[in-house]
Amino acid sequence: MLSKEFHTHANSQTIQERHRQLYEELYRSCPTVVSAPATLMWSPTYAVGPGGIGLISKLPLRIHIGIEPCAASGISYGPMRYFIPERDEFEDWDTTRCNPLLLEMLAHAAAPYRKSQGARIWMLCEIPWYRGLNVDPLCGASIATAWLLHLGAITPSEAAEFVKMPTEQLAGSKAFEKVFRLAWKLDSIIANWLSDAHITFATLIDSQYPVVYFREPDPFLFDHYRDYGLEHPSSYYNASDGLFFRGSRMDELFQLDPNPAWPIDAALLFTGEEGDSRFVYQTRSAFKAKLDEAAAFASSTFKNLVPDTFRDTPWFLELAQGGPGQSAGMDMFQVYRKSSVVLSMTVFKTMHDLFLYGAAPHVLRDFFQNQNISQHVLRILGLSPLVLSRPQTMLRVVGAKHTDLGVATRLIGPGNHGCLMVLGPLNTLAPIFNEALPLIREEVKKPVHCHWASWCDGNTASAGARVEQHVETGIYSPFTAAQSITAREWNGEGKIGATLYTREKWDRERERFDLLLEGKEGRVYVRGKPLTSNQIHSAKQTIELFRKFMGNGGELSAAELPASCYRSDRNQMESKIVRPLVSVVKELTGKHLGLEIHGGLGSNYKVHFKPDKLMRVGLVEKG
């Protein structure tokens, strides 16, 4: 086991047990909640964009995203928190650090659907931000799924179906296509560059084994990104719409045991270096500027020394000239990136061998060597700072005392900061860490903490995105109290959808509704006061009518009405429901309810509902 000084036992189950109150707060406020898993990236960091292979598995830690409908228009952030393992507490996320385009993209995605865009987004993330743990795609995937569920663009059953679907069938799933494409855009917006989307893909689907992924190469140069607006197809975050991709579970490609056996220890080690995508972008830009200097120096030195007898210009001089609209440093940076494509193939082969042959010494050596090479590529790109080199060296030196098969250490994020993924043969990392971590802490003079250890916190997980709660379809989480109130709301801007209230909050909120229909009680209220039989003749039928409006929209033909709602007699509908309700609402609130009846006699009529913009109408279904 690991010393508690350097490790806090943490997986989804234990974090939720220790911080139940925060989960209850989210789930009792958000009728729609989706969770998605954290991930481990085995492929080289920048391999997928230029045409390489992505390789991703899941961790037993998750992100929970909730959508809270609001009466006011506009999309905003509610409580957004992420877990800090060394303190065993959640910290508020500074949402000003997120690109404001994210909320604009959600509003843009909502435009085709007839639903109010008023909402707040909640988050509980069980891994920390800004530590190179690839939270961006997890956030994008879970927000996209939750938002499309909230809008009614997909259903919980469709989401439950595509996460288990054979990957070769995903191309035919309209629900998966909607979620994946929106998640890809959101990930790109959060990261401020075109995402590779391999983590997004792997996050969405169930998989016992790592997920393999590749796509068409980037349509423009890395870091050469432009934002032309949400409607423009050439904006960097919209470029993904035109890219084809393919992903597969490893056990769909090969005959592997149904239950994977990992013959290695794995851990995530934080040594105090935080950062974000802007910091990484600045580092890459500085590195490319150095390449520009090297290109100019080589060109000025050698361009006049090439003999006329040379049939072709030496490649280094071609690189030094740059290309159309790009500097030489940019061209040279792409060459470095393409080395990751080659490495991604060897990493994929060693992962295959790991599951096929297990703990054979030559298999482990090859696997660890290729993971170490992935770190060397980051170092070549200028994205492996010296402050991480010393801890890596110390882990390898201490590791050599405990195993002759070696250990691997690498960054799994975009580089320049964050957690090291540390790998070793089975049952070796605990003694290595117990010896090395005090030494590393003394060296770096910063807190050192193991955020996840496979032998303590559970090995890799299998579950992809999950609809944890969807009140509209009767899916409730255990975090939602049995006495919670579920109310569907409609205002002048349209349906808001189901909203959850605690009993205390509901006692304050119910009087703010201009018209409230209590389905369970069979009572109708205006501004918190129950209507008498003299004021409304048919309370039960009135509730049935508005239940239909909440489900079907603001126009109903007589044929769509329940038989109990006088669907065959317009006069009864008008005299017992429409005119009395419109009259009493106008009298007690001064507002126009917007409930009208049009058409002929008998069953040849329609009922319309379009309330004033300031009108609040609610239907209580549970509580």
N, C-alpha and C positions, 0 to 999 in steps of 0.2 A: 504493500500500500504506500501511498504518498503522504508525506507530512502535511498536516492541516495548515501549516505555515505557508505552503506553496500550492495548495489545491483545495477547492471547495467542491464537494460532491454535487454534481449538477447534470441533470437531464430534465426533460419536460415534466416528468412525474414529480421529481423532488422539488423543482422550482415552483411548480403549481401548488404543492402542499405547503411550502414555506411562505408563499405570497398569495394565498387564496383570495384575500380581500381585494387585491388589484384585479384579479381575473373576474371576480364577481362584479366589480364596478364596471368593467368593460362589457361583460355579457348581459348585465341587467340594464345597460343603456343602449345596446346595439342589437336590433332585431336580426341583422345579417352579420355573421362572423365566419371568417375563413382562416384556416391555419395552413402553413406550408413549412417544409423542413429546411433546416440549415444544411450545408453541403461541404464536402471535401473535394477539391479539384486535384486530380492526379495528372492531367495533361499539362504541358508547359503553358504558362500564363497567356502568351500572345499567339498561340498556335492556330486557333480557329479562323480568325479574320483573314489571313492570307491563304487559307485553303487547307488547314491541317485538321487533326482529329481532336475532339473534346472528349474527356473521360471524367465522369462525375459520379460520386456516391453521396449518400445522405447521412446526416448525423441525428442522434436522438434528442435534438433541440429544435424548437419551432418558433415561428413568428405568427402572431395572432392579429388579424386586421378586422376591425368592426366598422360598420356603416351605421351611423345614427341619423335618421331622418330629422330634418328641422323645418319648422314652419317658415322661417325666413329663407329667401332665395340665396343662392351662392353656396360654394363648397369651401370648407375650411378644415383646419385640423382641430381635433379634440385632444385629449391627453395622449401623448406619444412618448412611450418609455422604452428604454432598452436596458438589458441586464448587465451589471458590472460584477463579474464573478468574484474578484478578489475582495469585494465589499459585501457580497451577497445581498445586493439591493438593486432596485431599478432606478434609473436616472432619467430625467426629462430630456427629450430630444429637442435641440434648438432647431425648430422648423425653418428658421430664416436661412439655414445653411442649404436647404433644398431648393433646387431650381423651381421658380414659380410656374414654369411651363407645365409641371405635373398636374396641378389643379386645373389649368386651362385645358389640358388634354382630356381630363375626366369630363369637364363640361362639354367639350367637343364630342366626346363619345356618347354623351347622354342625349344629344340633340335629336337623333332619330326616334327616340322613345317618348311616349306620352307620360312623363312622370316628372314631378317637381325635382329640380336639381338641388334643392336645399338639403344639405347633409354635412355632417362632420365625420372625419376619418379618425378612428382610434387605433392605437398600436401597442402591443406588448411584444417585444422582441427578446427572445431568450439568449441571444448572443449580442455582444457589444458592437456598436458602430465604430468606424474609424480605426479598426485594427486589422484590416486586410482579410476579413472573413467573408467577403462577397455578399454583404447584406443587400446591396442594390437589387440584384435579380430576385431575391426572395421577396423583397418589398414589392417589386413590380408585379410578380406573379400573384401574390396574395391580394393586393389591391385590385388588380384587374379582375380576378375571379369574384371577389366580394362586390365590386362595383357593378359588374354585369348581372350578377344575381339580384342586386338591389334594383336595377333598372328593369328586370324581367327579361333581359336579352337571352339568358340561359336559365335552366332550371336546376335544382339540386340533383335531380335524377340524371340529367345529362352530364353534370360534373362528376357524379359518382361513376358514371359509365366510362367516360373517356380516361379517367386516371388508371383504370384496369384494362383498358382496351389494348389488344396487340398493336404494337407500334406501326405495323404496316397498314393498319386500318385508320390511323389517326388522320390521314389526309382526307378521309371521307367524313370526318366529324366536324360539322359546322360549329358546334359549341366549342370544341378544342381550338379550331382556327380563330374564332373570335377572341378567346381568352389569350391564346399564345401571341397573336399579333399585337393586341393591346399591351400585354405584359412586356413584350420586346420593346415597344415604344417607351413605356414608362421606365424600364431599366436604362435605356439609352439616355433619357432625359435626366434621370438621377445621376448617372455617371458622367454626363456631358460629352459622351462620344458614342458612336454606333456600337451597340453591344454585340458580342459574339453569339449570345442567346443559348449557349449550350447549358448553362446553369439554369436558365429559365425553363428550358425543355425538361431537364432532369427533375427540377423541383415539382413540376406539375403532375408527373405520372408516378405510380407505384413501381418499385423495382427493388428486388432483393439484391441484385448485382449492380455494379456500376453501369451507368447509361453512356452509350457511345453516340457521338453526334458530329455531323459535319454539315457544312452549308456552302453555298456559292461564295466566292471571295468577295471582300469589301468592294463596293462599286466605286469608291474613291479612296484616295490616299489616307492612311491612318493619320489622325489629328488634323486633316484638311476638312473640317466640318463647317457647314454653313446652316443657319436657321433662316429660312425664307418665309416662315409662317406655318400655322397648323394645317392650312389647306394645300400647301405646296408639296408635291411629291418628292422634290429634291432636298427638302429639309432633312438633316442627318437622321432624325428620329423616324421620319417617314420612309427612308430608303429601304427599311426592312420589308416593306410591303411587296417589293419586287424581287425579293431573294427567296430561292428555293432552299429547303433544308431536308435533312433526313436524320432521324435518331432511332436508336434501338437499344433494348436491354441486352446485356452480354449473353444472358442465358437464352435469348432468342437467336443469337448467332451461333452459339456453340452448345454442345451437349454437356451441360454442367449439372452438378448435384443441385436438387431443388433448394437446399439450405446451404448457403455459402459458408465455408470455413475459412476465416482469415488467419493465415499462419504468421501474422505479424502483430506487434504492438504499434499503436498510433496515438499521437497526442498533439495538442495545440498549445504552444508555449508563447506567452507574452512577456517581452523583455522591456516594455516601457515606451516603445516608439509608436505614436499615433499619427494619423494623417488622413487626407481625403483625396478624391479624384483630382481636385484642382492642384493640390500639392504634387501629385504624380505627373500631371500634365506639365507643370512648370519644370519638373526635373527632366522629363523627356525633351522639352523644348531646349533646355540648356545643353543637353547631350547632343542634340542635332546641330546646335550652333557650333559645338566643338568639331563635329564632323564636317561642317561647312569650312571651318578654318583648315582642317587637314586636307580637304579637297582642293581648296585654293592654293595651299602650299605645294601639294603634289603637282597640280596643273602648271603652276608658274615655274616649277623646277624642271619638269620633263616634257612639256608640250612641244618644245622646239628641238628636243633630242631624239625624236622618233625618226628613224631612217625612212627614206622614201621606199625602200625595199619591203617594208612591213605591208603585208596584204590587208591587215585589219588593225584598227587602232586598239592598243591595249585596253582591256576592260576597265582598269582602274582610271584611265583617262576619260573613258566614256561616262563612268560614274561621276567623275569630278566635274563634268559639264552640267549635270542635273538634267531635268526633263522639262517639257512644256508646263509652265505654271508651278514648278516645284524646284526647290533648291537641291543642290548636290547632297547636302546633309540628309534631306528627306529621302532621297533615293537610296543612300547608303544605309539609312535606318531600316528601310524595307528589306534590304538584303540580310541584315542581322535578324529581322523578324522571321524570314523564311527558313532560317536554321531551326526554328521552333517547329516548323512543319515536318521536317525530317525527324526531329526528336519525338514528335507526337506518335509517329509510327512505331518507333522502338519502345516507347512507354506502353503503347497499346499491346505490343507483343509480350512484354514482360508481365503485364497485368493478366493476360491470358494464361501465361505459364504459371503464374502464382496460384491461380485457381485450379489449374489442371494437375500440377505436380506438387503443390503444397510447399513444405518447408525444405525442399532439396537445397543444399548449400549454394549450388551454382545459380539456381533460380532467385534466391534471396539476394545474392551479390549483384546480379544483373538488375534486379528491381531497384535496389537501393542506389546503385550507380546511376541509373537513368534519372531518378528523382534528384540526385545531387547535381547532375548535369543541367537539369531544369533551372536550378538555382544559379549555375554558372552563366546560363544564357541571360538571366536578369542582370547579373553582374556586368556582362558585356554591354548590355543596353543602358548601363548607368543607373539601374534601379535596385541595386543591392548595396545599401550604405555600409560604410566601414563599421558603424556602431553595431551591426548585426554579425559581422565577420568573427569577432572574438567569441561570442557565445556559441557560434556554430563550431568553431575550432575546439572549444572546450568540451562540447558534447561529443565530438568525434574522438578526442583524446581519452576522455573518461570511458566512452563506449568501447574503445579498443581493449580496456581492461576486462570487460565483461563478455565480449563476443568477438570472435575473429571474422564474423560475417559483415561487420561494419554497421553503421547507422546512417540514415539519410536526414538531412535538414534542408528545408526550403520554404520560401514564402509562397503562399497559395493565392494571394491577392494580386493587385496590379503592380505591386513592388514599392520599394522605398520606405516601407513602414509595416507595422503589423505583426501578427503572430507567425511563428515558425511552425510548420508541420514537421514533427519529429517521428521517425520510423525506426523500428528495430525488430530483431527476431522476437518471437513470442516469449513472454515472461522475462524480458531483459530491461525494458525502459524504466520500471519502478526503481531498481537499484541504481541505474545510471542517473536518473533524476535526483534521487536522494543524495547522491554524492556531488553531482554537477551544479544543481540549482543554487546552493549557498555560495559556491564559487562564482557563478555568473552574477548573482546579485551584488556581490562585493566588487566585481569588475565593472558593471554598468552603472552602479550607484543609483539604481531605480528599482521600483517594485518588480519582482519576477513572479509570474503566476501561471500555473498550468490550467487553462480554461476547460479542457476536456481530455480525458484519458480513457482509452478504449477498455482497459482492464478494470477501471473503477466505475465509469459512468455508463457503460454499455457500448457495445460495438455499433457499427453503422446500422441505420434504420432503413425501413423499406417504404413507409407510407408517403405518398405525394401530397398534393393539395387536398384539404378536407373541408367540407361544409360543416362547420361545427354547430351552427345555429342559423335557422331560416324560419322565422316566426310565421311568415306568409303561408308556408306550406306545413306548419305544425311541427317543425324540428326545433326542439329546445335543448340547450346544453344543461348538464348537471349544475353548472354555475348559476343558472337562472332560477331564482327562488320560485317555489310553487305558488306563492301568493302574488307574484308579479302580475301587473295589469298589461294586457295587450290591446292597443287601440289603433284602428286604421283611421287615417285622417285625410281630409280633402279640403283644400282651400281654393281661393280664386286662381291659383297658378296650376292646379291639377292635383292628382293623387300624390300624397307623400309616402303612403305605404304604412306598414305596421310599425308601431313605436312601442317600446317597452317602458313601463313606469314601475318604480317601487310604490308600495302602498302609501308611504309618506309623501312622495312627490305627486302621486295621483290626487291625493286629497287637496293639494294646492292647485293642481293643473286643471281639474275637471270643470271648475267654474269659469275657466277662460274660454271654453268652447261655447260658441254661439248656439250650436245645436249638437246634442250628444244623444246617441241611441245605445242603450244598454241591452245587448242581445240576450244576456243571461237573465237579467231581471225582467225584460220585456217592458222597460220604461223609456220614455222620451223626455229629455231635459233641454231647457233653454236657459243658458247662463246659470247653470247649476240648479235650477228649480224644476221639479217634475211637473209635467203637464197632466192635467186632469182629463177625465173622459169627456168633459164638456168642451175642452180646448182641442183635443185630438181624438177623433172617434175610433180610430183603428191603430193603436200603437204597435201591435204585433205585425200588421201588414205594412206599416210605415217602415219598421225595422227591416223587414224582408226586402222592401223596395230599395233601401239604401245599401243593403248587403249586395244586391245585384249591381248597383252603381259602382260600388267599391271594387267589384270583381271584373265588370265588363266595360266600364267607361260611362261617359256622360249622356249617352243616348240609348234608350231601350224601346224596342217595339213591344206591343202587347204580347206577342208570341213568346218573347224572352222572359216574361214575368211569371212568377209562381202563380198557380191557380188561385191561391188565397188572396192575391193582390188585385182582384177584380179585373183580370186580364180580358174577360169577355164583356165587360160593361164599362165603357168610358165614363158614363155619368157617375157610377159608384166610385170609380177611381178619383174623379175630379172632386166630388162632393165630400168624400170621407177621408181623403188623404191630401191631395194637392192644395185645394183652396184653404182648408183649415190650418195646415202647417205653414203655408206661405203667410197667412194672415197673422198667426200668433208670433212667428219669428219677427215679422216686421214690427209688430206692436211692442215686443219686449226688447228688441235689439236695435231697431231703426234701420236694419239692413235688409237688402233684397236677397232672398234665399236662392233665387234663380231656378226654381222648380216649376216647369211648365208642361202643359199637355197640348198636343196638336193632332189634328186628323179628324176622321169621321167618327160615327157612332159605333156601337158594338165593340168589336176587337180590332177595328181598323184605325188604330191611333198609336202615337209614340209619346214617351215621356222624356223630357230633356232636363238635365241638371247642369247648370253653369253658375256657380255662386259668385257673389261680389268678391273682389280681390282681398278684402279685409275679413271675409267670412271664414270661420273655422268650424268644420263639421267633423264629428268623430263617431266611430262605431266601435264599441267595446265588445271583443270576442272572447276574452279570457280574463278572469280575475274575480 
